[in-house]
Amino acid sequence: MPEIPQGVPVLERALDRIRSVYEKGSRVVVAFSGGKDSTVVLQLCLIVAKEYDALPVEATFFDEEVIYPGTTDYIERVYERSDVNLHWLATEAPRSNAFSREHPYWWTFDSRLEPEEWVRQPPAYTEWVEDADMRAATKVERFPPPEGKDLVVMLGIRATESRNRRMSVFSTKGFISKVNKFGHKTARPIFDWKDGDVWRAISTMGWDYATTYNTMYRLGIPKSRLRVGPPTMTVAAVGKLRMSAKAWPRWFDAICIRIPGIRTAAQFGKKSVTPQRRLHETWKECFQRVCIDDAPTWIAERSVKYRILRLRQHSYHASDGDLPDANDCNTCYCNGSWKTMCKALFMGDPLGIRDASMGYVQPGQFREGMGNWVNKKKKTHGEED
């Protein structure tokens, strides 16, 4: 193993944070996704665990079935390491599909399909679990800590990645959280790292990583968008779908068959998931047409309820009681015009990303008996690393 470079503040701080957890005798589990951030966290934990004679490092990987080629190869290499005890977990669970108005969810390792119809087969050593929420993969019942000690889950979450992740860091008031409902604490040892810090550490230390990143970068994906998370979660992944069709055509064909809307999104880009206003049509008229009249039933019902909510809230501070057509109201906290309302509800926003007050659209609405998310107003479903 290369020597740890001295005088690198972010690296030294991250190692000290992890050491503070090991010093307390906590049971440490790394939430590993195969991405660059969780790769760094795993490698840092390996350094500290060796210092405390606590090898192998325990880790969990939650198999999402639809994973970029190159990433699964890397995760398999990690599984084979003698200094890592990786638990490869899988379940049949709903996942967001940002590219279909009729089918906002798809199910990993769907039991209604033959295994040959899945995008890929999980390895023989997969541990099948019942938990749909990825946070439950590291629940205390599965990884009981020593008596009187904590179970601490190491996450590769960085504040610079997104507003939600930045807020998750701030909410813990430090790099480590309190015990959650799953019985463990979560730690974010690299929360203050930037993209350059991550890649510098991987390069300097000679750490292994998913070759998926090389392919993405070579085919035009900018550094700021180099992520290997599931490609169906947000419409921002449209560019990666087009790239995937060039880089891994067989894999791309498989996910097009498996998940509705993928091929259309790759062919037409964001236009396929964005409302198109007609000539001389106002955004208010466009909202009525695309979000209610011509929309799937679940989107129409959701749009009607949200329209009532937004107009009522807007009327508290506006004399005319109607939203501006294109320019957002300066007082409304979000979606303060018919234009932004239309863009927010065109795909239904089943996870309430555009406005948390909408809450979740429950997966059970589309497949009976498949369970529901926890309401977003109270708790949020686990994020992908």
Order of alpha helices (4+ residues) and beta strands (2+ residues): alpha-beta-alpha-beta-alpha-beta-beta-beta-beta-beta-alpha-beta-alpha-alpha-alpha-alpha-alpha-alpha-alpha-alpha
